[in-house]
Amino acid sequence: MLKKQIIMFGAPGAGKGTQAKILAGKLNVPHISTGDILRNAVAQKTELGLKAKEIMEKGELVPDEIMVGIVKNVLFSDSCKEGYILDGFPRTLNQAKLLDEIIEQLNNGYPVIIKLLVDDEVIIQRLSMRRVCKVCGTIVNLNQIENPNKCPNCGAENSFVKRDDDKEEVIRRRLRVYHETTQPVLEYYKNKTEIIVVDGAQPVDNVTENILKKLDHSAG
Ligand code: AP5
């Protein structure tokens, strides 16, 4: 059986959200995106959103204690009993250590890591062309869809919005934070679990196919 406790790992724009959404559908487990949770909080102007807004707009990280509290609540909910796909967490060594405590309490298996590899320059191009459909949440690259004014998933017209942190200077800051603070977290997992490395620069369907092949291989 394929592993259903998964952590998506990779730089901003590597395709974590895109692949997590597809895998969640295929494996029938929830996609937990800490970025989406924060963006919803910002949109709804909740206490969390008010704290997170400025930090996210600068491309910096929201404090660990806030993030761990959010993830803990979700992972302990019934929806995650059969598994989960974590996207955007953990991002610091401290988050990884605190996640271990949660995993131990949950007692339903240690997650596998899926690391998407993409060069920074490709990422900068991708993120400047990224749009999100405000009706259904589908993520697109404007260069890769037939009609840039129509959502290929729900058909809504003129529904694409650009994320506030997809400005070039903020993208570069996010990449710096990733290389300095998040990438080293992978070392922590090296002796703890399997790390599946996939070329994230391939077309979306190929990336999914490669992930599923490697997950299948690791299950067998
Ligand atoms: P978050 O939302 O997690 O952003 P991120 O990690 O920077 O990742 P992205 O969502 O930008 O990229 P992605 O890898 O999901 O790529 P996507 O699939 O969209 O976090 C945002 C902010 O929230 C952080 O900066 C921080 O402030 C805060 N935050 C969140 N979690 C936190 C935590 N744990 N601790 C502290 N702070 C936290 O794809 C990108 C584009 O490429 C799209 O246009 C897509 O269509 C396209 N694309 C995808 N795959 C392909 C492909 N194979 N080929 C061509 N194009 C592709």
Boltz pocket constraint, residues with backbone or C-beta under 6 A from the ligand:
constraints:
  - pocket:
      binder: B
      contacts: [[A, 10], [A, 11], [A, 12], [A, 13], [A, 14], [A, 15], [A, 16], [A, 17], [A, 18], [A, 19], [A, 34], [A, 35], [A, 36], [A, 38], [A, 52], [A, 55], [A, 56], [A, 59], [A, 60], [A, 61], [A, 62], [A, 63], [A, 67], [A, 87], [A, 88], [A, 89], [A, 90], [A, 91], [A, 95], [A, 126], [A, 127], [A, 129], [A, 130], [A, 131], [A, 139], [A, 140], [A, 141], [A, 142], [A, 165], [A, 174], [A, 200], [A, 201], [A, 202], [A, 203], [A, 204], [A, 207]]
      max_distance: 6.0
